[in-house]
């Protein structure tokens, strides 16, 4: 029951034989190659995701008004057309409020960070350097 408090026997370290060393080295090399292969196999997917956003944005900026007018002309009743236009205008207004709010928050964060860097280290900022912006 109290075997925890008994003196434990120490075992002598066993030296690895040549075959064991090769197995360890092979395993480390294999796991390193697995990482490289998984990164290489994921590269096309990452590139596709990074390019899809800008291409979609450019497409919508160029063709957006034409798509919207074609969408509105698809409605038969004038009340539906007015409702679609007012919906798009309200969405644009809300999005612009959101973008302005995010821009103000980011600007405030940048100013606070700049002031904190200026105050720290007696006015010397290690990240920028002695002759940097904050000296």
ChimeraX attribute file (.defattr): number of C-alpha atoms within 10 A of each C-alpha:
attribute: neighborCount
match mode: 1-to-1
recipient: residues
	/A:1	4
	/A:2	5
	/A:3	7
	/A:4	7
	/A:5	7
	/A:6	7
	/A:7	7
	/A:8	8
	/A:9	6
	/A:10	6
	/A:11	6
	/A:12	6
	/A:13	6
	/A:14	6
	/A:15	8
	/A:16	10
	/A:17	8
	/A:18	8
	/A:19	8
	/A:20	11
	/A:21	12
	/A:22	12
	/A:23	11
	/A:24	12
	/A:25	10
	/A:26	12
	/A:27	12
	/A:28	12
	/A:29	11
	/A:30	12
	/A:31	11
	/A:32	11
	/A:33	12
	/A:34	12
	/A:35	11
	/A:36	11
	/A:37	12
	/A:38	10
	/A:39	12
	/A:40	11
	/A:41	11
	/A:42	10
	/A:43	12
	/A:44	11
	/A:45	10
	/A:46	12
	/A:47	10
	/A:48	10
	/A:49	11
	/A:50	11
	/A:51	10
	/A:52	11
	/A:53	11
	/A:54	11
	/A:55	11
	/A:56	11
	/A:57	12
	/A:58	11
	/A:59	11
	/A:60	13
	/A:61	11
	/A:62	11
	/A:63	11
	/A:64	13
	/A:65	11
	/A:66	12
	/A:67	12
	/A:68	14
	/A:69	12
	/A:70	11
	/A:71	12
	/A:72	17
	/A:73	13
	/A:74	11
	/A:75	13
	/A:76	9
	/A:77	9
	/A:78	11
	/A:79	10
	/A:80	14
	/A:81	17
	/A:82	13
	/A:83	12
	/A:84	16
	/A:85	15
	/A:86	12
	/A:87	12
	/A:88	13
	/A:89	12
	/A:90	12
	/A:91	12
	/A:92	12
	/A:93	12
	/A:94	12
	/A:95	12
	/A:96	12
	/A:97	12
	/A:98	12
	/A:99	12
	/A:100	12
	/A:101	12
	/A:102	12
	/A:103	12
	/A:104	12
	/A:105	12
	/A:106	12
	/A:107	12
	/A:108	12
	/A:109	12
	/A:110	12
	/A:111	12
	/A:112	12
	/A:113	12
	/A:114	15
	/A:115	13
	/A:116	13
	/A:117	18
	/A:118	16
	/A:119	13
	/A:120	12
	/A:121	10
	/A:122	9
	/A:123	14
	/A:124	18
	/A:125	20
	/A:126	12
	/A:127	9
	/A:128	12
	/A:129	11
	/A:130	12
	/A:131	9
	/A:132	11
	/A:133	11
	/A:134	17
	/A:135	12
